[in-house]
Amino acid sequence: MSSALAKVTENILRQLESGEALPWRKPWNVPCPMSAGGRRYSGVNRVILSCANFRDHRWVTFNEAKKRGGSIRKGEKGTQVILWKTYQRVEEDETARSGLISQTFTVFNLEQCDGVEVAEAVSPSLFDADIEESLNATIRGFESCPPIKFGGHRACYYPKHDVVQMPFQHHFESPSAYASVMLHELAHSVGHPSRLNRFDPNAPIVKSDTSYGFEEMVAELTSAMICSEIGIIDQGNQNAAYIQSWIRGMKEQKTFLSKASALAERSASFILGRNHDGENITNT
């Protein structure tokens, strides 16, 4: 595991164990982190940058800041992100092998810079009517969206029947809380075999299993990612049982966070009707 990923995993573990708010959730809306050149950060890099305590969503390298006529303020500390590169080698038996290697590099938020010329930041509006419309538009755009049934006091996804169950909106403390939960349940539905095939819908659900906590983290991160893109302040799940399962998973599996982040990115892209072709940050 790279030092950057180890560091962010350690930091998130500390915050989860201390009972703080989920580190990727902010009381304000921050769009998807982007490079100065307009490229979206995805996967675990998106989680790493979303956990940083900045309101601006734009990031630059030291050289990029200089190239764009600005500078990094003295004393500012950057954030390490991960660049994955493919490699190929020929073994002694002349068979070709390929794989991925990770490298880290440092980026700085625009709030840490002076005079850097970049595009205007995205500032989505946050009126209740806009939240409802943004959510409804997202659901309408989800081409293979499962049936959504309303009623009762439980929000859940039934994988065997491929149905999302939601309480009526007035049961939630705010429109953004309703939207976050709805997107969380829709994220589960993306794992159905008819979509991204993340799980067996007939398998028994054992809440004490690491796999259960892993799926819940995928859904939580998916909801947070979509909220950031459609202009909703994420008020996702702070369920203590889920958090304990995440803590256990990150301690037992070094790649727990990075794998969940990658699957969440795919799920968010699937719901939003966007091809997920990976991240290209070589020109950041």
N, C-alpha and C positions, 0 to 999 in steps of 0.2 A: 504494500500500500504506500502511495506517495506521501511525502511529508505534509503536503498541503491537505490532502484528504484526511490524513491522520489528525492533523491539527483541527480541522473543522469538525470532524467526528467527535474529538475530545471536547471541543467547546460546546457542541450541541448536547452531548451527554451531560456535561456539567449543568447546563441550563435546565435540561429535563429533570435531572435529579434534584435540583434546588427548588423545583416547583414554579419557576418563572414561566412567563408566557412563552408559547412556542416561538423559537428564535426567528423563523421565517414569516411570522405573522406580525404585522405592524398596525398601530392604531391610525394609520394613514394609508392612502393608496400609492403604491409604487409600481409603475409598469415593469414589464420584463426588462432585466438588465441588458444593456446594449453597448457595443463598442462605439468609439467615436465615428467609425465608418458606417455605423448603422446595422452591424451584424448582431443578431440575437445570441446571447449566451444560452446554452441549453444544458440539460442533464444536471450533473452534480455542480457544475460551475454556476448554473442558475441558482441553485440552493445556496452555495457559498456566498455569492454576491447579495442574495436576498437577505441573508442573515446579518450582513453588515448594517450598521446603524446610520444609514444615509437616506435622505428623501429623494435625492436625484438618482436617476436610473442609468446615467451615462458614465462610462469608464474608459480610461486611456492608459496606455503604457507611458513610461517616462519619455521615450523617444517620440511617441505620438504627440504628447503634450508639447514638446519642443517644436516638432514639425508644424503644429497648428498654431504657432505663435505665442505659446504660453509656457508655463512652468509649474512644477509641483512646489507647494509651499514648504519652506524649510521645517524639518521636524516631523512631517507627515509620514505615516507608515502605510505602505501599500498592502494590498490583499493578494495572496497567491491563488492563482487559478491553474487549471491543468490542461495541457495540450496533449492530445493523444495522436501518435504517429504510427503508421504501419511500417513494418520492417519485413524484409525477405532475406533468407539466407539459404545456402546450399549445404546440406550435411555431407559427411564423408561418403555416404552411400549414394550421393548425387541426387537425393530427394530434396525438393524445394520445400521450405517451411516459411510460414508467414505468421505474424502476430501483431500485437500492439505494445508499444512502450509509451510511458508517460513522462512528460517533462513539465516543469512548473515555470511560470513567469508571473511577474508582478504587475498589477494594474492599480490605478488610483481613481477614486471617484471624482467627479467634476467639482464637488464641494471642497476637495483638497487642492484644487488648482486655481491659478490666476491666469486670465487672458487666453484661455484655450477656446478656439473658434470651432464650435460644433453646431449641429442642427438643434433647433429648439426642443426642449424636453416635452414629452407627452404629458398632458395634464387632463385626465378624464374627469368629467363632471360626476358628482356623487349624490345627486338628488334622488329621492326614493323612486320617483317615476322612472328615472333613468336606470336605476338598478333593476327594477322589474322588467323594463323593456330589454335591457342588455341580456338578462337571463333568458327571457322568452325567445329572443332572437337566437341565442346560442342553442337552445333546445330545438328550435325550428331548423337550424342549420345542421343539427346532428342527424345525419341521414338514416342511420340504423338505430335511432333512439328506441329503447324498449318502451312498452306501455308504462305510464305513470298513473298510479291509483292514489286517490286522496282520502284521508279519513283516519281515525284513531289517533294514538299518541306515540307512535313509533315510526322512525325513519329507517328504512332498511332496503336492501336489494335481495330478492329471492332468486338465486342463480338457477334453481331447477325449473322455475317458471319464466325466467327472464323478465321479471317485473320489478319496478321500483315502487315502493310504498312510502308515501309522505303524509304527515299531518297537514291540515290546512294552514295557509300562510299566517293567519291571525294568531296561531298558537306560538309563533316565534317572537322573540324579543325585538327583532328588527328585520327589515327587508334583506339586509346584508347577511344576517345569520341564516335566514331561510335560503338564500342563494348559495351560501357556502355548503350547507347540508345537502341541498339538492345536487350540487355539482359533485360532492363526495360520493353520493349514492350512484350517480351516473358514471363516475369513474370506476366503481366496482363493476358496473355492467359491461364496461369495455373489455374486461377480462374474460367474458363469455366466449366459448369456442366459435361462435358466429362472427366474432369481431377480432380481437387480438389474441384470443386463446391463451389466457394467462393462468387459468385454473380449470379443474374438472368440476362442472356444476353439480355432479352427483356425489362428490366426495363429502364425507362428514365434516362439519365445522367444529374444530376443537380449539377453543379460545386460548388454551394454554400453550398451543404450538407456536413456534417461532414463525411458521408460515402464515398464521393468522395475523400476527402483528405486522409482518412484512406487507401483506395485502392492505392492511389499514393504513400503513405509512404511504404506500403508493397512492391510495385514494385521497389521503390528506394532502399530499404534495400536489396531486393533480388539481384538486379544488383550489389550492393556493395559487397555482400557476395560471389557471383560467381566470380566477378573480383579478389577478394583476393585469391581465390582458384586456378584460372587458370593463374595467373601471369600478371594481367593487372592493371595499375594504374587507379582507378575509376575516371571518369570525368562525373558523373551523373548529374541529373537535378537540376539546381539552380533556377528554375522558381519561380518568386516572388509569384504568385497566389498559387502554391502548398505549399510554405513555410508558407504563411499566414493561409492556411487551416490546416497545421500541428500544428501551434501555437494554433489555436482555438481548435483543437481536443484535444491536450494535456492539455489545460486549462479546458475543459469541461468534459473530461473523464480521470480519474486517471490511467486507465489501457490501454490507447490509445497506448503508446509506447511499453509496454510489449506484448500486443496482436499482434500488427503489426510485432514485432520482431519474435514472434513465428510462425506466418503465413509466414513470409519471409523465415525463416529457412526451413519450409516445402516446400515452392516453390522452393528454391534453390536446396534442396535435390531431388525434383521431376525432375527438369530439368537435373540435373547431374546424374540421374538414380540411386540414392542412397536411401536406406530405411531410413526413419527418425524415429528412435525408441527412441527419447528423449535423454537426457543428463545424463550421469552417472559420477558425479564428487566427489563421496564419498571417493575415494582413492587419491584425489589430493594431 
